Amino acid sequence: MFKKTVFAGFFYFSILFCSSAFSQKVNVRDSCVFAPMLSANYAFQIPGGDLAKRFGDNSSIGASFMIKTKSNFLLGLDGNFIFGGQIKEDSLFSNISTSDGHIITSNGEFADVRTYERGFNTSFKAGKIFPVLGPNPNSGFVFIGSVGLLEHKIRIETPGNTVPGLKGDYKKGYDHLTNGLCVSEFIGYMYLGNKRLISFYAGFEFVQAWTQCRRDFNFNTMSRDITKRFDLMNGFKVGWIIPFYIRSSKNYFYY
């Protein structure tokens, strides 16, 4: 419910601000402009801290909404879906496995159990563009800081759903659902082109999170995990931007 509310609010405010922006007429080439911006992004991230003990490298895809002021300050919010394929919890199913490490289905066959990293993070963002090396005063080096929520878990799939110990809510005893406060720093370059569709950003993002397992009981350890975790994700991030403004003067027809 929380995730649906966050993303519904994100979509609503994005549409509201972007719709209002179409009433503006600005000259992007010669001056700093006010512009609501929607963007889609991809990041490749390397885990650190406690996160590196559980997962390998991951990717994330997401979307953000930001407002760029005439002073080149940035304010906004974003949401990102995190996914990866390497799980380092070797003894995750030890209590339902045979002595040689196999899990037996209800049909007496070896089970096909697949595990993945899944998660999301959402945050409020603020930053500043320093206009250099660009086609206009709206482009340049950018620094963005954020604060929000990071959540991750182990996704468990059993094709055919024939493992009694991994059906329904039993999976929750193994997924190690974890979340907590996170902050991040992005350092890179933002290019807002004189043509709207040629706008993007790229750079490096560093994420720090203070998290804890939210399950009441973990079946593999037969105990509740109350460990305070410090999770890190560092990597390269790139995004495509759609700024919402209408150019004025002699170049009125602008896309």
N, C-alpha and C positions, 0 to 999 in steps of 0.2 A: 504493500500500500504506500509506503514512504517513497519508494523509487518512482511509482506511477505519479504521485503527487508532484515530486520534484520535476520530472520531465514534462508533465502537463503544464506546470507553471512556467517552465523554461520556454515552451512552445508559444504559450499565450503572450508573454511579454515580448518575445522576439517579433511576432506578427504585429503587435500593437505599435512598437517603436518603428519598425521598418515601414509600415503603412504611412505613418505620419511624416516620414522622411521624404516621400515623393512630392511633398508640397514645396521643397526647397529648390532653389536654383543657385548653383555655386560654380566657381571656377577652380577646378582641382589643380590645374597646371601651375597657377600663379600664387595660390594662397592656401593656408591651413583651413580645413573645413570641418564642420560638424558632420559626422556620419555614423549612423547605426550600421553594424556589420554582422552578417552571418558567416560562419565558416565551418568547413568539415575538415577533420584532421586525422592523421595517422602517426603513430609513434612506435618505435622499436625500443624496448627498455630492458636493461640489465638489472636484476635484483641485487640488493645488498642487505646487510644487517640480518635480522631474523628471517626476512622473506627469502633470502638466498638459501636458507636451510630447508625450505619447503618446496620452492619452485625454481625452475630454470628461467631462461629468457622468455619474455612475453611481448605481445603486441597489444596495441589499443587503438580503437577507432572511436571517434566522437564528434560532437558538434558544440559550437560555442556562439554566444551572442555578446557582442561588445559595442559600446558606444565610444567613439573617438571624438574628443572635444576639439575646439579650434586651437587649443593650446597643446594638442597632441597627447593629452592624457587619455588613458583607456580605463573603462570600467565595464564589468560584465560578469557572466557566469557560464559554466560549461558542464557537460556530462560526457563521460567516456566509458566504453565497454572494454574490459580487459580480458584477454584470452591467451592461453599458452598450452603446451602439450607435455611439458616435463614436470613430473611429480617426484620429489625426493624422499617421500615418506615410505621407506622400504617395508616397514612393519605395519602398515596401515590395516591390513586384513589378517593379521597373524592369529587372532582368536577364532577365525572361522575358516582357516586354511588347514590343509593336511600337513604332515611333517615335511613333505617335499615342496610346500608352497602353493599347492593347487587348491582352488575353491570348487566344491562339488555342487552341482545344480540339484534341483528336486527330482530330476530325471536320472541322476546318478552319473552325469557326464561332467567333464571339466568345463568350468564356466569361462566365458569370455567377458572379463571385467575391464572396462576402460576408464581411465582417470584423466582429467584435464584441469587446468587452472582456469577459473572464471572469477570475474569480479567487476567492480565499477568504481569510479570516483566522480564526485561532483563538487564544484567549488565556486566561490566568488573570487573575481580577479580584479586586479588594479595594476596599471603600469604606465609607461611613458615611452613615446617614440622620440628619438634624437635624430632629426633630419640631416642625413649625410648620404652621399652616393646614391641619390635617387632621382627620378624624373620630375619630382615636385616636392614641396615642403611637407607632404603627408607621408613620405617614405623615409626609412632609415633604420638604424639600430634600435632594438626594442628590448626593454626589460619589463617582465610581468611577474608579479608575486600573487599567490593565491592562498586561500584557506578553505577547507571543506572536509569532506568525509571520504575515506577509503575503505572499501570492503572487498574481501576475497575469500574464496572457498575452494574445496576440491570437488569438482563435478564428477559424479560416478554414473556410468552407464553400463547396463547389463542387457545386451540384446536378447530379446525373448522374455526378459524379466522372470527368470527361473531360479534365482538365488534367494531363498527365503530370508536370509539375514540381511539382504540388501534391497528389500522391497519397501515401497512407501516411505513412512517416517523412519524406518530403520536406517536409511541412508544418512539421515541427519546426525547419527551417532558417529559417523566417519568423515563427514565433510569439513570439519574444523572451520565452520563459519566464523570469520574474524572481521572486525571493523573498528574504526576509531578516527580521531582527528588527524588530518593531514595538512601539510603546507607544501608549497612548491615554488620554484623559481625557474623562470624561462629567460634565456639570453639568446638573442638571435637577430634576424633581420626581417623587417616587414616592408613589403613592396605594394603600394597602392598605385596602380598604373593609371595613366591618363585615360585608358579605356577600362571600364569597370570590370570586365571579365578577366583581365590580366592582373590579378591581385593575389598575393600569397604571403606566407611567412615560413621561415625555417630556422631551426636553431636547436639548442640543447635544453632539456628540462630535467630538473632534479627534484625528486619527491621524497619527503620525510613524513612518516606516519607513526603515531603512538596508538597501538591497537591491542585488542584482547579477544580471545575466543569467546563467542556468545552462546555456545551450546552449554546446556546444563550438565552434560555428561558425554565423555568421549569413550566409545566402546573399545577402541584399540588399547587405551591405557587403563580402562576401567576406573576412571577418575574424572573429576572436573578440572579443566585447565584454567588456572587463574593467573598464569604468567603474563606479565606486562611485556609487550613486544615493541621493538623498534624496527620498522620496516622501511626499506629504501628502494626506490626505483629511479634509475638514471638512464637517459637515452636521448636519441635524436627524434625530433618532432617536426612535421611539415603540415601545412594547412593551406587550403584554397579559400579565399575570401570573396564574398559578394558584398561590396559596400553599396549602401542605398542613398544615392543622391542624384540630382538632375543637373547636368552641366548647363551653364548659361551662355549668353552672348552669341558670337558668331557660330559657335560649334554646338548649337542647341540640341541637335539630334545626336545623342551620346549613349552608347551601349557598351 
